[in-house]
Amino acid sequence: MARGTHAIGWFTLTAVFAVSACGTPAVVNTGEPHTPGPTAEAQPGLPPYATNAHLANADEFYATSGDQRAYYFATPSGRWRCAIIPHAQAGCQAAGSTALPITGAPTAVPAADGAQAQPTALVIDRTDDAQFVALEGNPFSLQPGPAATLPFGTVLAVAGFRCNVQEASGVSCGSESSGKGFTFSADGYQPAYTDVPQA
């Protein structure tokens, strides 16, 4: 009889512990002041569109040049060849010339071999600042061309980048993720994206 009572007591004690373990955990106050977690900061990036009225049909610009698939476009003047290489970079080169006829552009930049060379393109990648670079070949020019013309005031927004051409400011491309970009014309350049005004 005593043996059975002991077994029932042990079962009751085990059940009490099991129920206690499933309850709300105890709060331990260590006396340290409350430290709030990191607050959500505004994420960089290009401003969202209020309307799609200025957006180009990206399918009209998608093409294969050599072994590279990208979104190629030419400016209305025909002076510039540009491309958005999906999720990698956007850039422009002068048509029919290796030199960049941009007032104020550097005369030399580091080439792939480390030597100084004349810049041949202006590029923006996903995270870094816009930069003048010396490239081999014409990665931003559709071969064979010509690439479709991106009309004034129209935005090609695709694959992580946004580009447009405006009569007043020239050619502009920017990274959707970083918000960095470039704007240039023959008269000069600035390291920032210039969006098409949304009327």
Buried (B, 14 or more C-beta within 10 A) or exposed (E): EEEEEEEEEEEEEEEEEEEEEEEEEEEEEEEEEEEEEEEEEEEEEBEEBEEEEBBBEEEEBBBEBEEBEBBBBBBEBEBBBBBBBBEBBBBBBBBEEBEBEBEEBEEEBEBEEEEEBBBBBBBBBBEEEBBBBBBEEBBBBBBEBEBBBBEBBBBBBBBBBBBBBBEEBBBBBBBBBBBBBBBBBBEEBBBBBBBBEEE
